């Protein structure tokens, strides 16, 4: 495990319950944090990446370091011949992402990128139904992604922007369900945290998407939601629609003199607990079976391209042609 922050700790809790893999090292520049996570997993701790990569007993790495470090860490792991699981996005820029893809392919190592919604049962079922023609001709998609509260300013400064750090999950879902996006436009503001304007940052955005197949869509992203974590996806076609929403946790409502009350998911770990487990199980099992890993680095690069196009549209107010940002070919 490379990275022992919040995401690393979330993956550690999953890994602790997987019988077919064992954590050997936990690496983090904050040695105390690495030691704390390593102690829970019966692993060794280090603040030096190379120490773990040089260990011949390490077959694979799970990378949850900050986005600006992804390319460097993935390239180092590829040179060391390790299979790779890296959290999204694959890199902070398309050029860095190209270097990552080239390194992975040059060294012939398997790589999976952490778009966990592709492993959520509802999204998988939606994809299967769409492929089976349940909706007929696809006409549109509506995506909503709202976090309960903003992360720290220091994190936001290096995150790549709202539509890259957070919106990329929804944009990847759009590609997963409807295909490639032709063009994107966006507007936004700093509504929850007005001070973000000073740094050219947004905490609220709405994007419009035009797909290559003619479908259109919208994406709403925000960093503050008083009622909890809010993720929604609605796909429309000529024969009907598919709606994905996890509104209650659990499926129970209390009724009293003040009305009805129910709990909602408060964060991504609660909403996508099953998906996070499934993607790491798939990573381990497919490695052992010699099967392809999905989504791979190339697939993730195109989701990064879409997210960067959306972020560019948000910051410039211009409609952005996604393909104009380049390709891997």
N, C-alpha and C positions, 0 to 999 in steps of 0.2 A: 504494500500500500504506500503510495507516494502522495502525501498530503493527509493531515490529520485534523483538518478543520471541520466545520459543520457537515459538509457533504461527505468527507472521509469518514467521520464518525457514524453517519447514517449507513454508509456501505459496510462499515465494520460490524454493525449490529446484524446485518444480513449475512455477512460472511461467517459470523460466529455460528450460524445455524445450518451451514451448508456442509454436508458430510464429505463431499467429493473434492474439497479443496482445503488447504491449510495456509494460514498467513505466516510467513517466515520473518518478514521485516516490516516495520512501519517507519517511514522516513518523513521528517518534517524539519524545517529550519528551527522551529521552536522545540528544542529537545525535550522539555518537560511535557509538552503536549504529545509528542511522539511516544514518550515513555508511558504516559497514562493509557493511551489507546493500545499500545503493545502489550501492556500488562493484562488487559482484558482478553487479549487474543492468544496469550502465551507465545508472543513473538519477540524478536529483538528490535530495539529502537536505535535509530541513527539520525543524525542531522546531515549526513553526507550521502547523496544519491549514488555515487559510484560504488560505495561500499556494498550496497544492496545489489546493484546491477552486476557486480563481479562475482556474486555468489552463484555457483553453478546449480544449486538446488532450486533456484528461482526460475519457474517456467513462464510466469506471466506477471504483469504489473497492472495495478489499478491506479489511475492518475486523477486526483481531485484537487490539484494545485490551482492557484489563481489563473484566470484566462491568459494573461500576458506571458505566462511561463509554459503554456501547453506545448507549443512548437518545440522549444528547447528540450523539454523532458521527453516528449514522444520520440524525437530524433535520437536522443541518447539511449532510450530503451530499444529502439529499432536497431541501432548499431550493436547493442549487446545481445541481439537475437531473442529478445523476449516478446511473447505475445502481449498485446496491449488492449486495455480498456481505458478509454479517456472520457471524462465528462465533456459535455458540450460547452462551448463550441470547440471545434478541433484546433483552432488557432485564433488569434486576434485580428488577423488580416488575411486576405485572399493569397497574397504572396507567401506569407508564412505557412498558410494551409497547403499551398502547392509543394513547398519544401517537405512538409510532413508526408503528403501522399507519395512523393518521390522517394523519401527515405524508407517508408513502409514497403513500397514495391521493390526498391533496390535490394533490401535485406530480406525480403520474402517472409515478413512476419505477419501473422493475423492481427487485425485491429477491429475493434467494435467501439462505436461512439455512443455515449449515454443519452440517447433520446428515449427516455423510459416510457413515454406515452405509446410508443409502438408496441410495447409489451403489456399495456393495460388491456384487460379482457374486453372492455367496451369498444376501444378503438380497433382492436383486432377483429372483433365481430362486425363492426361497421365496414372495415376494409373488405372483409369477405363478402358481405351483403352487396356492397357496391360492385365488386368484381363479378358477382353472380347476376347482376343486372336488376337487383331489387328496386332501384330508383330510376331505372331507364337512363335517359340522357341526363347528365349532371348539369345543373343550372347555377348552383351557388353554395356558398358556405358562410357561416357566421361563427366566429371564434371570439371567446371572451377569456381573458386571463388577468385576474386581480389578486395581488398579494395582500395579506392583512395589514402589513406596515412596511415602510421603506427600510432598506439596509442602511448602513452607515454611509456618510458622505465619502469617506476614504475609499470604500468599496465602489461606490457609484462612479468615482472619478476614473477608475481603471477597468470598469466593467465592459466598456465598448459601447455603452448606450442602452437605453430602455428596450429597443426592439432587437438588439443583438443579445443582450444578457437574458432577458425574460421572454421577449416576444419570439425568440427563435424556436421555442418549444411549440408554439401555436403555428408558426410558419412551417416548421417541419411537418406538423400534423396536416397542414393544408396540402403539402406535397405528397404526403403518405396517402391521403384520401382522394385528392382530385388531380394530382399531377403537377406539372411545372407551371410557374407563374410567368406571364409575359411582361406585365408592368405593375408598378405599385406607386401609390401616392399616400401621403400621411399628413396629419396635423396633430398638434399636441400642446401641452403646457406644463407648468409647474404649479399644481393646484394644492396638493397635500403639503408640499415643502417649497414655498415660494422662494426660499434662499437658493434653490438649485438654479434659478435663472442666471445668477451671477457666474455660473460655471458652464452655461450653455447646455444644461441637463434638463431632462423631462421626467416627470413622474406619471404622466397621463398621455396616452396617444390613441388615435384611431387611424387605422390604415385601410385603404381599399385595394383590392387585388383583382387583376384581370388575368384569367388563366389561358393557356394556349388552346385549350379545348372550347373556349368561348364562355365558360362559367365566370361568374363574378363573386366576390366575397368581401367581407369586412372583418377586421380584427380590432378589438378593444383591449388595451393593456393599461393597467394602473398599479401603483405601488401602495395604495392604502384602501382597505375595505373594512369598515368597522364590524361587519357581520361575519368575517372569516375569509377563508381561502375560497375563491370563486373561479372555477374552471368550467367552461361550457363549449360545446361544439355542436353545430347543427348543419347537416348536409341536406340540400334540397335537390330534387330531381323531378323529371316529368311525371313520375308515378307516386311520389310521396316525399317523405323526409325522415331522416334519422336524427335523433336528439340524444346527446350525451351530457349528463349532468349528475353529479353526486351531491345532492342537496342536503341530505340528512345523515347524521352519524350518531347512533344507528338509525334504522328506519322506525323511529318511535316519536310520537308527539304527545306531550302532556297538555291536557285541557283543564283549565281552572277558571276562576272568576275573572281573571285578566285576559283570557283568551287561550290560544294555542301556543305551545313553546316546544322547540326542538333544537338540538345541538347540530352544528355544521362542522365540517373539517376546518381545522385552524391553520394548517400548513401543508406543504407538499408531501411531507413524510406520512401524514395521516391519509391524504387523498390517494396517493400513489404507492402505498406500502406494498401492495401485491405486485405492482409493475416493477418496482425497484428489485424485489426479490426475483421476479421472473427474468429480468434482463441479466442479472448476475448468474443465475442458474444456467441460462442459455449460454452465456460466455464460457463458463466452466465446462458444461456438458459438450458443447460444440467443439471446444478445443480438444477435449479428450477423444472425441469421435472423429476428429479431422474434418469437421463440417465447416462451411463458410460462416463467418460472423456477420450479423446485420444489426443496424446499418453500419457499413464499412466507412473507411476514410473518404473515399470518393463521394459517396452519398452524402456524408456530413459536409463536405466542401460545398456542395450545391445548396444545402440548407443555409450555410454561412453566407453564401453569395446572396441569397434572397434576403436574409436578415440585414446584411450590410446595405443592400439596395433600399430596403424599407427605412433603415436609419438615415440614409442619405436623403431620402424623400422627406423624412420628418424634419431634418435640419435645414434643408434648402427650400422646402415648399414646392419643389418641382416633381413632376411625374418622372419616375426612373424606369428605363427599360432594363430589365434584370440581366439579359444576356450581354448588355453593353459593358458590364463589369468584367467580362472575360469568361474563359472556360479552361478546363484542364487539358484540353486536346492541343 
